Structures are given as C-alpha cells and as structure tokens.
Amino acid sequence: MPREIRRKIKIAQVITRLDWSGAPDIVEIIYSYLDPSVYDITLIYGRTRYPSDNTREFLKKFNGKIIFIPQLKREVSLIEDLGALIRLYFIFMREKFDVVHTHTAKAGFIGRIAARLAGTPLVLHTPHGHDFYGYFGTLGSRLVIMLERFAALFADKIIVFTDIEKADMMKYRVCRASKVLVIHSGIDFSVFERLKVDAVKKRAELCLKPEDLVVGMIGRLESIKGFEYFIDSAAIISRQIPQTRFLVVGEGSLHDKLAARVRDLNMGDKVLFTGWREDIPDILSVLDVLALASLNEAVGRVLLEAGAVGKPVVATEVGGVPEIIRNNETGILVPPGDPAAMAQAVIALLKDEAKRLEMGRCAKEWVKNNFTDRSMVERLDEIYKGVTKR
C-alpha cells in the first residue's frame, strides 16, 4: 500500500518592519528552526526604515517566498491601512495559508482581520509589547485598548513573552485568559558563546580609551525608550565618575533633540551617538553596564543579549522587564522616568567591579537556562501543528 504523502503546513509570517532588532529577530529564529520538510513559510512585510545586512541576508533565506506590501507600515494612515488590509485579504484568499502569524501592533491589527475574513484556519498574533500605556495620552491609550479588544476577536491565540504581559491583557480586558499563551522569548545563545571581540580594537573604533568606564543604551531613539532620562542620568554619573563614557546606540526621530540635550549639558565629549549598528554583540562586549530607560517594554531583547555576554544591567521596572532582570542578582531595577535613581544604580556598579562581574556571571547563567531560542520554537511548533487537528 503506498505511503500517504502529507502536504506541508503553509504559514504566513506577517510583520511591518524588518529593522533589525526585537520582532524581526524572533521571526528569523522561527524560520530558522522550523523543519522545512514540514512547513512552507512565506514572509509578508512592509516598509523598513533601516534595512541592514541582516535584513538582506534574512530575505535571501526565503528563496523568493516573500511578499512586500508598501502600504503596510507602522504609522497610522487610513487610506494606506485600508489598502494593506485589502491586499492581505486577497493574498490570504489566493495562498490558502493554514496559519497566519502576525507580529507587532499594526501588522497584527490589519493581518488578523484579513486572515479571519479570508477563512484562515489558525490565526495567531504576537504583540511584541503593547501600547496600553506609555505611548499616548489617556484618550489615545483608551482608543488603543478598544482597538485591541476588537482585533482580539479575530485571533485564535495571542502569544506573549511574559506573565506580566498576559496580566496586562487581563487588566485591560483585551480578551479572555484562555486565548493568551505565554512563551518566553529566546535568543541564539551559541552566537554569543562564539563571540570573540578584540576589546582594545573595538574601543579604539568607538573613540574610547582603555581606562574609560563605558555605559551604553541601545534601541530606537523614540520617546517610549526614555533616552532623554538616560542622558540626564549620564550627566549625574559623569560628575561623580568623570572617566565614564556613554554610548547612545540606535536611530530615530529624537536624534536631533537628544543631541541638543547633550550639548546643553556640556556632555559632548562624554556621549557618543553611534547611529544604527549591526554589531550589537560586539558593542555589548565593551560595555561595563547596559542601561535601559524605557517607559514601556514587553521584554527588551537587548537585556537577554547583555546577559548572554555577561553584562550587568540597570533597567526600568516596566512591562515584562522584571521577568528578565532579577533585581540585585542579574541587574538593578529602577523606577521609570527617574534619572537620579538610574544614575545612583549605575554609579554603585561602576564603583564595585566585583559586583559587576558577579552580576554579569549570574545574568549569563540565567539567560542560558531560561531563554533559549530552541525552547521557544518548540512551543510554537506544537501550536502550528495543532492546525492539522482543526
């Protein structure tokens, strides 16, 4: 009797931008680990402001199974958003995907509606954070919550990375608890184990002296990331420990405003704006402390990456950060919007090398044991295969 031939499970991964960090990193991990003999994966994406070599290499992996939708972008535009919705609907109708997995808020809102209207059997969404607070004013936040409640009706499951994210979903009554799954975010730890950086050379490239103490913050230069508080804390730190230098790594709409703030504080010789970098592991390796001043953060994958290279962190106690950073063990948590508190925590670490090294060692062990990419994808693999039972 001939053996039954099963067709592959067709999956669409839908995302707005492929600027290399956070959500795109997760999508790449999912694609890289899923069995190609079981899955047929298509990537659907929108406008990318800062395409990198990582972006281009990632797109090559799909061997042409990519669909670019220029109307699919992060900014709100009713005409373009409607255009993206219509295009996604017809793509889903034509391709007959078994699973549509959307990532980030905009792609999630439009993609979930289009997928359900097209009759996709399994619709999943991963927010990669949420906009319930920190991004907009009171009225804007209420509108976002209402829209999320509406979009949740079109998804079978919402996948979040921390229990705190799930608790927020329940707090704001976005959907019932049974619809939300918690799967810890994961990183490819082997990349960091293989990392070999000439620290002296890298420091010289960044105009840092061997004796400098280095504190850095990495992310999009946008209000929600709190870079202005980091810069204000840098001024406080510099007065007490003059040999400290500060790296602002990333790009965004606040670049000029932040640069002006640095000039106002007479910190031009202390703060270096590196722009968008593709060598984040190398950058992390030369830091003494990583700072994260976000006002809202789902996970903050850079926190996992810092742990993977054995670096302590001072981070704001927001969103899912407390599930990533063990306070006073792998880093120090401080209140958001409080430069003095951040400065005090950073100063304590800079003055105590033994404490920095011990926190870094604990962080590395914590990340290695709890946040691997393989365990994350194994959970997703089970969910995707569940479509065969539907």
DOMARTI-824727 format. One record per residue (C-alpha): x, y, z; residue in one letter; residue number from 1. Coordinates in steps of 0.001 Angstrom, whole numbers, plus 524288, in hexadecimal, padded with zeros to 5 digits. Example, Ala and Ser with C-alpha at 12.3 -4.5 7.8 and 13.67 -1.06 7.14 Angstrom:
BEGIN
((8300C; 7EE6C; 81E78); 'A'; 1);
((83566; 7FBDC; 81BE4); 'S'; 2);
//
This chain:
BEGIN
((80000; 80000; 80000); 'M'; 1);
((80629; 80D23; 7FC4E); 'P'; 2);
((80A3E; 815E1; 80777); 'R'; 3);
((8018C; 821C1; 8098A); 'E'; 4);
((8081B; 82E66; 8055D); 'I'; 5);
((804F4; 839BD; 80E35); 'R'; 6);
((805AE; 84765; 808CC); 'R'; 7);
((80D4F; 851A2; 81017); 'K'; 8);
((806B8; 85AC9; 8199E); 'I'; 9);
((80607; 86823; 81324); 'K'; 10);
((8094F; 87370; 81C29); 'I'; 11);
((8099F; 8820D; 819DF); 'A'; 12);
((811FD; 88A2D; 82312); 'Q'; 13);
((80D08; 89838; 82243); 'V'; 14);
((814A0; 8A3E6; 82775); 'I'; 15);
((81590; 8B261; 82466); 'T'; 16);
((82410; 8B571; 8252E); 'R'; 17);
((8308F; 8AD85; 8246D); 'L'; 18);
((8390F; 8B773; 82B80); 'D'; 19);
((84240; 8ADFC; 83214); 'W'; 20);
((83E94; 8AC2D; 84046); 'S'; 21);
((8337A; 8A6A3; 8484F); 'G'; 22);
((82868; 8A15D; 83FF3); 'A'; 23);
((83057; 89EB7; 8336B); 'P'; 24);
((83A13; 8971C; 83B99); 'D'; 25);
((82F0B; 88E8B; 840B5); 'I'; 26);
((829C9; 88C3A; 832F9); 'V'; 27);
((8374A; 8881C; 82E52); 'E'; 28);
((838B8; 87E91; 839AA); 'I'; 29);
((82B68; 878A0; 83699); 'I'; 30);
((82EEE; 876EB; 82853); 'Y'; 31);
((83C71; 87166; 82B17); 'S'; 32);
((83806; 86704; 834BB); 'Y'; 33);
((82B8C; 861EB; 82E92); 'L'; 34);
((82D09; 8556E; 826A2); 'D'; 35);
((82CA2; 85914; 8180B); 'P'; 36);
((82770; 84B85; 814D9); 'S'; 37);
((81B6F; 84E7D; 81D28); 'V'; 38);
((8194C; 85D06; 81ADA); 'Y'; 39);
((81803; 865C0; 80EFD); 'D'; 40);
((81A4E; 87385; 81423); 'I'; 41);
((817BB; 88075; 80D5B); 'T'; 42);
((81C1F; 88D86; 812CE); 'L'; 43);
((81333; 89944; 810C1); 'I'; 44);
((81902; 8A63E; 814D1); 'Y'; 45);
((817E1; 8B4EA; 81314); 'G'; 46);
((8207C; 8C0DF; 812BC); 'R'; 47);
((82D94; 8BFC5; 81993); 'T'; 48);
((8341F; 8CC78; 81D6C); 'R'; 49);
((84196; 8C716; 820D4); 'Y'; 50);
((84445; 8BAF5; 8187A); 'P'; 51);
((85101; 8B467; 81C4D); 'S'; 52);
((8598B; 8A965; 8177F); 'D'; 53);
((85206; 8A0A9; 820EF); 'N'; 54);
((84564; 8A4B5; 81A49); 'T'; 55);
((84A83; 8A192; 80CB9); 'R'; 56);
((85051; 89483; 810E5); 'E'; 57);
((843B5; 890CA; 817A7); 'F'; 58);
((83B85; 893A3; 80B93); 'L'; 59);
((8446D; 88AE7; 8036B); 'K'; 60);
((84121; 87F50; 80C20); 'K'; 61);
((83314; 87F3B; 8076E); 'F'; 62);
((83718; 87BFA; 7F977); 'N'; 63);
((82D42; 8854F; 7F3A2); 'G'; 64);
((82229; 8822B; 7FD1D); 'K'; 65);
((82106; 89057; 8012F); 'I'; 66);
((81640; 89A2A; 7FEAA); 'I'; 67);
((818B8; 8A8A2; 80076); 'F'; 68);
((80D1D; 8B164; 8033A); 'I'; 69);
((81125; 8BFC5; 802EF); 'P'; 70);
((8046A; 8C410; 8096B); 'Q'; 71);
((80780; 8BBA9; 8154E); 'L'; 72);
((80E84; 8C52A; 81E40); 'K'; 73);
((80F3A; 8C8C4; 82C8B); 'R'; 74);
((80985; 8D661; 82B3F); 'E'; 75);
((7FABF; 8D806; 82B05); 'V'; 76);
((7F4FD; 8DB8D; 81DBC); 'S'; 77);
((7E6D1; 8D7EB; 81B4B); 'L'; 78);
((7E859; 8D72A; 80C79); 'I'; 79);
((7F4E3; 8CF28; 80CB6); 'E'; 80);
((7F00E; 8C6BA; 817F1); 'D'; 81);
((7E3CA; 8C37D; 8103A); 'L'; 82);
((7EC42; 8C08E; 80468); 'G'; 83);
((7F4AD; 8B75F; 80C78); 'A'; 84);
((7E899; 8B094; 811D3); 'L'; 85);
((7E31C; 8AE4E; 80433); 'I'; 86);
((7F01C; 8A956; 7FEE9); 'R'; 87);
((7F1E2; 8A019; 80A53); 'L'; 88);
((7E40E; 89AF9; 808C3); 'Y'; 89);
((7E61A; 8977E; 7FA79); 'F'; 90);
((7F38D; 8919B; 7FD58); 'I'; 91);
((7EDB7; 88901; 807F2); 'F'; 92);
((7E276; 88507; 7FF1B); 'M'; 93);
((7EBE3; 88185; 7F41B); 'R'; 94);
((7F640; 87A77; 7FC1B); 'E'; 95);
((7ED22; 87308; 8054A); 'K'; 96);
((7F66A; 87358; 810CE); 'F'; 97);
((7F3D5; 869C4; 81BCA); 'D'; 98);
((7F984; 8734E; 825BC); 'V'; 99);
((7FB0A; 88208; 825B7); 'V'; 100);
((803F2; 886DA; 83094); 'H'; 101);
((80461; 895AA; 831DD); 'T'; 102);
((80EBD; 89D69; 83921); 'H'; 103);
((80E34; 8AB22; 83F17); 'T'; 104);
((8026F; 8B3F3; 840C1); 'A'; 105);
((7FF7B; 8B912; 83322); 'K'; 106);
((80208; 8AC6C; 82BBE); 'A'; 107);
((7FA79; 8A586; 83673); 'G'; 108);
((7EE7A; 8AE1E; 83582); 'F'; 109);
((7ED78; 8ADE2; 826AD); 'I'; 110);
((7F29A; 8A01A; 824E2); 'G'; 111);
((7E97E; 899A8; 82E9F); 'R'; 112);
((7DD6B; 89FB5; 82883); 'I'; 113);
((7E1A8; 89C34; 81AB3); 'A'; 114);
((7E533; 88E3F; 81E70); 'A'; 115);
((7D864; 88B92; 82550); 'R'; 116);
((7D062; 8917C; 81A45); 'L'; 117);
((7D7E9; 888E2; 810B9); 'A'; 118);
((7D485; 87CCD; 818A9); 'G'; 119);
((7E246; 8796C; 81D6F); 'T'; 120);
((7E10F; 86D96; 82681); 'P'; 121);
((7EA98; 87259; 830F7); 'L'; 122);
((7ED49; 880BC; 833B2); 'V'; 123);
((7F7D9; 8842C; 83D9A); 'L'; 124);
((7FD0C; 8912E; 84235); 'H'; 125);
((80943; 89529; 849BD); 'T'; 126);
((808D5; 8A36C; 84E38); 'P'; 127);
((81761; 8A4BF; 851A0); 'H'; 128);
((8131B; 8AE60; 85BFE); 'G'; 129);
((806BA; 8B656; 85CF6); 'H'; 130);
((8021F; 8C45E; 85BE3); 'D'; 131);
((7F91A; 8C449; 867B1); 'F'; 132);
((80132; 8CE97; 86EB3); 'Y'; 133);
((80D52; 8D6CD; 86CB0); 'G'; 134);
((80B8F; 8D9A9; 85E37); 'Y'; 135);
((7FFBD; 8E2A3; 85DF9); 'F'; 136);
((7F7B6; 8EB24; 86700); 'G'; 137);
((7EBED; 8E666; 86E8B); 'T'; 138);
((7E24F; 8E751; 86335); 'L'; 139);
((7EBF0; 8E160; 8598D); 'G'; 140);
((7EE98; 8D5F5; 8629E); 'S'; 141);
((7E006; 8D371; 8644B); 'R'; 142);
((7DE50; 8D32B; 85595); 'L'; 143);
((7E996; 8C99B; 85423); 'V'; 144);
((7E39A; 8C09A; 85E58); 'I'; 145);
((7D67B; 8C0EB; 8574F); 'M'; 146);
((7DD02; 8BDA1; 84A5D); 'L'; 147);
((7E48F; 8B276; 85093); 'E'; 148);
((7D814; 8ACE8; 85657); 'R'; 149);
((7D213; 8AD53; 848CC); 'F'; 150);
((7DDEF; 8A724; 84208); 'A'; 151);
((7DE98; 89C67; 84C56); 'A'; 152);
((7D181; 89767; 84758); 'L'; 153);
((7D82B; 8938F; 83A98); 'F'; 154);
((7E339; 88B6D; 840AC); 'A'; 155);
((7E306; 87D8E; 845C2); 'D'; 156);
((7EE9D; 87FEF; 84ED3); 'K'; 157);
((7F6BE; 88B8D; 85336); 'I'; 158);
((804B9; 887DE; 85697); 'I'; 159);
((80C07; 89058; 86063); 'V'; 160);
((8199D; 88F04; 8662A); 'F'; 161);
((81740; 8918B; 87496); 'T'; 162);
((80CFF; 88F01; 87EFA); 'D'; 163);
((80C84; 89DA8; 8815F); 'I'; 164);
((80836; 89FD7; 8734D); 'E'; 165);
((7FD60; 895F2; 8752E); 'K'; 166);
((7F95D; 89C86; 881E4); 'A'; 167);
((7F86D; 8A977; 87AA2); 'D'; 168);
((7EFCC; 8A30F; 87064); 'M'; 169);
((7E6B0; 89EDE; 87B52); 'M'; 170);
((7E7B5; 8ABF8; 8827E); 'K'; 171);
((7E339; 8B355; 8766A); 'Y'; 172);
((7D953; 8A8AB; 872C6); 'R'; 173);
((7DEE4; 8A6C3; 8653A); 'V'; 174);
((7DA54; 898A0; 86488); 'C'; 175);
((7D7CD; 88CD3; 86CF7); 'R'; 176);
((7E35A; 8868E; 873D9); 'A'; 177);
((7E232; 879BD; 86C5E); 'S'; 178);
((7E557; 880C1; 85FAB); 'K'; 179);
((7F2A2; 8859E; 86489); 'V'; 180);
((7FE98; 87CB8; 86493); 'L'; 181);
((80B6E; 88016; 86B37); 'V'; 182);
((817A0; 87B7B; 86406); 'I'; 183);
((82471; 880F3; 868E7); 'H'; 184);
((82C53; 88878; 85EE4); 'S'; 185);
((838C9; 881A0; 85AD3); 'G'; 186);
((845E7; 88519; 854EA); 'I'; 187);
((85027; 87D3A; 84DBA); 'D'; 188);
((8599A; 87BC8; 8590B); 'F'; 189);
((863C0; 87515; 85086); 'S'; 190);
((86610; 881E4; 8493A); 'V'; 191);
((86AD5; 88803; 855CB); 'F'; 192);
((8729B; 87C25; 859F3); 'E'; 193);
((87A34; 87D08; 84D25); 'R'; 194);
((87C24; 88B9A; 84EB3); 'L'; 195);
((88A59; 88FAB; 84E9B); 'K'; 196);
((88C79; 89E50; 84F3D); 'V'; 197);
((89934; 8A5B8; 84FC6); 'D'; 198);
((894A9; 8AEFF; 85A63); 'A'; 199);
((8A02F; 8B840; 858B3); 'V'; 200);
((89DCA; 8B95D; 84A13); 'K'; 201);
((88F20; 8BB04; 84B9E); 'K'; 202);
((890F6; 8C587; 855E8); 'R'; 203);
((89A75; 8CCAF; 84D1F); 'A'; 204);
((89088; 8CBF2; 84204); 'E'; 205);
((88699; 8D269; 84B14); 'L'; 206);
((8907A; 8DCCB; 84F6A); 'C'; 207);
((89102; 8D701; 85D1C); 'L'; 208);
((89D3E; 8D65D; 86558); 'K'; 209);
((8A168; 8C9A2; 86C01); 'P'; 210);
((89F5D; 8CFBA; 87970); 'E'; 211);
((891A6; 8D4E7; 87687); 'D'; 212);
((885E4; 8CF4A; 87D6F); 'L'; 213);
((87B34; 8CD8A; 87338); 'V'; 214);
((86C77; 8CE0F; 87502); 'V'; 215);
((863A7; 8CC21; 86940); 'G'; 216);
((85571; 8CC1A; 86558); 'M'; 217);
((850AF; 8C570; 858FA); 'I'; 218);
((843BE; 8C72B; 851E3); 'G'; 219);
((83B36; 8CFC6; 84976); 'R'; 220);
((83CC5; 8DE37; 84C7A); 'L'; 221);
((82E69; 8E01F; 84F82); 'E'; 222);
((82766; 8E5A3; 85B71); 'S'; 223);
((822B6; 8D873; 8606C); 'I'; 224);
((830E1; 8D3E2; 861E8); 'K'; 225);
((8342F; 8DEAF; 86B94); 'G'; 226);
((8414F; 8E2BD; 865F5); 'F'; 227);
((83FAA; 8F080; 86B63); 'E'; 228);
((83FAC; 8EACF; 87924); 'Y'; 229);
((84BE8; 8E308; 87600); 'F'; 230);
((852DF; 8EF57; 87178); 'I'; 231);
((84EAC; 8F6D1; 87D98); 'D'; 232);
((853A8; 8EB98; 88604); 'S'; 233);
((86074; 8EBE3; 87E64); 'A'; 234);
((862AE; 8F9F7; 882CA); 'A'; 235);
((86100; 8F5E3; 89102); 'I'; 236);
((86A02; 8EA1B; 88F71); 'I'; 237);
((87462; 8F217; 8889E); 'S'; 238);
((87556; 8FBA9; 893EA); 'R'; 239);
((8788C; 8F0AE; 89D57); 'Q'; 240);
((88087; 8E7EB; 8944D); 'I'; 241);
((886B8; 8F0B9; 889FF); 'P'; 242);
((88D59; 8E5B2; 88282); 'Q'; 243);
((8801D; 8E02C; 87E56); 'T'; 244);
((87C3A; 8E098; 8700F); 'R'; 245);
((86E78; 8DE4F; 86AE0); 'F'; 246);
((869E8; 8D7D4; 85E45); 'L'; 247);
((85CBC; 8DAD3; 8580D); 'V'; 248);
((85AD0; 8CFDE; 84E3E); 'V'; 249);
((84FA9; 8D0D7; 84475); 'G'; 250);
((84843; 8DA34; 83BD4); 'E'; 251);
((83AFD; 8E09F; 83C45); 'G'; 252);
((8331B; 8ED0D; 83BCB); 'S'; 253);
((838E4; 8F290; 84869); 'L'; 254);
((84714; 8F27D; 843FA); 'H'; 255);
((84842; 90137; 8424E); 'D'; 256);
((840DC; 90432; 84ECB); 'K'; 257);
((84973; 8FAF4; 856A8); 'L'; 258);
((855C7; 9007E; 85093); 'A'; 259);
((85154; 90E1C; 85470); 'A'; 260);
((84F08; 9097D; 86254); 'R'; 261);
((85CD9; 9041E; 862CD); 'V'; 262);
((86221; 91156; 85E69); 'R'; 263);
((859E0; 91881; 86889); 'D'; 264);
((85FD9; 90FE4; 87315); 'L'; 265);
((86DAB; 91234; 86DCE); 'N'; 266);
((86F00; 90385; 86C20); 'M'; 267);
((87391; 903A6; 85DF7); 'G'; 268);
((88096; 8FD6E; 8615B); 'D'; 269);
((87A0D; 8F32B; 869E5); 'K'; 270);
((86EBA; 8EE2E; 86189); 'V'; 271);
((8709E; 8E753; 85484); 'L'; 272);
((8654F; 8E567; 84B06); 'F'; 273);
((86907; 8D94C; 84337); 'T'; 274);
((85D37; 8D8EF; 83A3B); 'G'; 275);
((85739; 8CC21; 835BF); 'W'; 276);
((860CE; 8C0EE; 8381F); 'R'; 277);
((860E9; 8B2E9; 8336A); 'E'; 278);
((86B4F; 8AE80; 83D22); 'D'; 279);
((86324; 8AF30; 84981); 'I'; 280);
((869A3; 8A348; 84FF2); 'P'; 281);
((876DB; 8A9C1; 84DCA); 'D'; 282);
((871D0; 8B693; 85368); 'I'; 283);
((86C77; 8AF8C; 85F50); 'L'; 284);
((87980; 8A8DD; 8619B); 'S'; 285);
((88072; 8B5E2; 863FC); 'V'; 286);
((87636; 8BB57; 86D5B); 'L'; 287);
((877EE; 8BB18; 87BFA); 'D'; 288);
((86958; 8BD4A; 87E23); 'V'; 289);
((85D9E; 8BCFC; 874FC); 'L'; 290);
((852BC; 8C691; 87815); 'A'; 291);
((8449A; 8C5B8; 873D0); 'L'; 292);
((83BD8; 8D154; 8770E); 'A'; 293);
((82F55; 8CD1A; 87010); 'S'; 294);
((82202; 8D1DF; 87470); 'L'; 295);
((81BCC; 8C56C; 86F38); 'N'; 296);
((8226B; 8B8E5; 86AC7); 'E'; 297);
((81D3C; 8AB54; 867F5); 'A'; 298);
((82A3A; 8A46F; 869B3); 'V'; 299);
((83578; 8AC8F; 864BF); 'G'; 300);
((83D4F; 8A263; 85D4C); 'R'; 301);
((84993; 8AA57; 85F3B); 'V'; 302);
((84886; 8A690; 86D9C); 'L'; 303);
((84983; 89843; 869C1); 'L'; 304);
((854EB; 89B40; 860CB); 'E'; 305);
((85BE5; 8A2AB; 86B9E); 'A'; 306);
((85A1B; 89706; 87481); 'G'; 307);
((85F57; 88DF5; 86A0B); 'A'; 308);
((86C31; 8958B; 869D1); 'V'; 309);
((86C9A; 89677; 87899); 'G'; 310);
((86974; 8A4D2; 87A84); 'K'; 311);
((861AA; 8AA83; 885E8); 'P'; 312);
((85604; 8B335; 88308); 'V'; 313);
((84F50; 8BED8; 88938); 'V'; 314);
((84178; 8BEF7; 883DC); 'A'; 315);
((83462; 8C530; 886A5); 'T'; 316);
((82A58; 8BCD0; 88D7C); 'E'; 317);
((8202B; 8BCEF; 882AA); 'V'; 318);
((818BC; 8B2E9; 87A8F); 'G'; 319);
((81F28; 8A598; 87A2E); 'G'; 320);
((82CAD; 8AA69; 87E48); 'V'; 321);
((82B8A; 8A522; 88C54); 'P'; 322);
((82A03; 8976C; 886B0); 'E'; 323);
((836C1; 89902; 87F37); 'I'; 324);
((83EFA; 8A02F; 88952); 'I'; 325);
((83FEE; 89A59; 896EA); 'R'; 326);
((8415C; 8A64F; 89F7A); 'N'; 327);
((84E90; 8A739; 8A64B); 'N'; 328);
((8528A; 89A1A; 8A07F); 'E'; 329);
((853D8; 89BF7; 891CB); 'T'; 330);
((851A8; 8AAA0; 891DE); 'G'; 331);
((84B29; 8B5C9; 898FA); 'I'; 332);
((83D37; 8BA72; 896B6); 'L'; 333);
((839B7; 8C8D3; 89848); 'V'; 334);
((82D30; 8D0CD; 896A7); 'P'; 335);
((82A57; 8D610; 888F7); 'P'; 336);
((82C65; 8E482; 88629); 'G'; 337);
((835FA; 8E60D; 8917A); 'D'; 338);
((843B9; 8E9D1; 88CD7); 'P'; 339);
((848B9; 8EB37; 89ACF); 'A'; 340);
((844E8; 8DD4C; 89E4B); 'A'; 341);
((84B0B; 8D80D; 891E8); 'M'; 342);
((85772; 8DFC1; 89464); 'A'; 343);
((85867; 8DAE8; 8A262); 'Q'; 344);
((85730; 8CCB2; 89E0C); 'A'; 345);
((8612F; 8CE32; 89318); 'V'; 346);
((86AC2; 8D523; 89C2A); 'I'; 347);
((869B7; 8CA1B; 8A618); 'A'; 348);
((86D88; 8C046; 89B9C); 'L'; 349);
((87860; 8C885; 895C0); 'L'; 350);
((87E90; 8CA00; 8A32E); 'K'; 351);
((87E12; 8BB6E; 8A60C); 'D'; 352);
((884BE; 8B331; 89BB0); 'E'; 353);
((882D7; 8A68B; 8A355); 'A'; 354);
((87430; 8A8F3; 8A3DD); 'K'; 355);
((873B7; 8ABC7; 89541); 'R'; 356);
((87ACF; 89F35; 89211); 'L'; 357);
((8724F; 8970D; 89B1E); 'E'; 358);
((865B9; 89CCE; 895A5); 'M'; 359);
((86AA3; 89A4D; 887E0); 'G'; 360);
((86DB8; 88C2C; 88B2D); 'R'; 361);
((8602B; 88A2A; 8911F); 'C'; 362);
((859C2; 890C3; 8856E); 'A'; 363);
((860A9; 887B4; 87BF4); 'K'; 364);
((85C68; 87BA2; 8836B); 'E'; 365);
((84E67; 880AC; 884A2); 'W'; 366);
((84CF8; 8836E; 8761D); 'V'; 367);
((8534E; 876A7; 871FD); 'K'; 368);
((84A2D; 86EA2; 87A81); 'N'; 369);
((83D6F; 875CA; 87811); 'N'; 370);
((83D2D; 87CF2; 86B0E); 'F'; 371);
((841D4; 87445; 8600D); 'T'; 372);
((83CBC; 87572; 85241); 'D'; 373);
((83AE5; 866C4; 85101); 'R'; 374);
((83145; 865B5; 85C43); 'S'; 375);
((82993; 8713D; 856DA); 'M'; 376);
((82841; 86B4A; 84951); 'V'; 377);
((824D1; 85DD9; 84EAE); 'E'; 378);
((818E3; 863DE; 85522); 'R'; 379);
((81524; 86AE1; 84893); 'L'; 380);
((8172C; 85E5C; 840DF); 'D'; 381);
((80CE8; 857A0; 8494A); 'E'; 382);
((80357; 862BF; 84717); 'I'; 383);
((8056E; 86315; 83861); 'Y'; 384);
((803B1; 85464; 83730); 'K'; 385);
((7F6FD; 85598; 83E98); 'G'; 386);
((7F0FD; 85AE0; 83224); 'V'; 387);
((7F09B; 84CFA; 82CE2); 'T'; 388);
((7E6B6; 849A7; 8378D); 'K'; 389);
((7DDAE; 854E2; 83436); 'R'; 390);
//
